[in-house]
Amino acid sequence: MATTREIEALAAKIGENIYIDVAKWHLYLNDAHLHTTVAEKIYSLLEDNSLTEEAVAAVLEEIPVKLGGGKTELPLSQLLPMQCQMNLIDLLEEYQQDM
């Protein structure tokens, strides 16, 4: 079971490196306050050795992001550019090797 410290360490790496793209404007996940949610939901994939592109995509699909003051909602997967999704997987693979 992950400790708060481990989740926070992973969240910091995610928050500094992964962003959503809105009209070519990059909003990093720490600024969007989404980094901890992503880390919490993905950490079990790391612990279970079930980290795959498909598993990460499924997690990102399940994280709702409210837009326009809550008028609409999109899954996080729709807001991350493909390169960011690949960077996230690379970051997670590196993190898992260091565990």
Summary of the structure (lengths in Angstrom):
residues: 99
radius of gyration: 12.9
end to end distance: 12.5
largest distance: 40.6
contacts: 279
relative contact order: 0.17
helix: 57%
strand: 16%
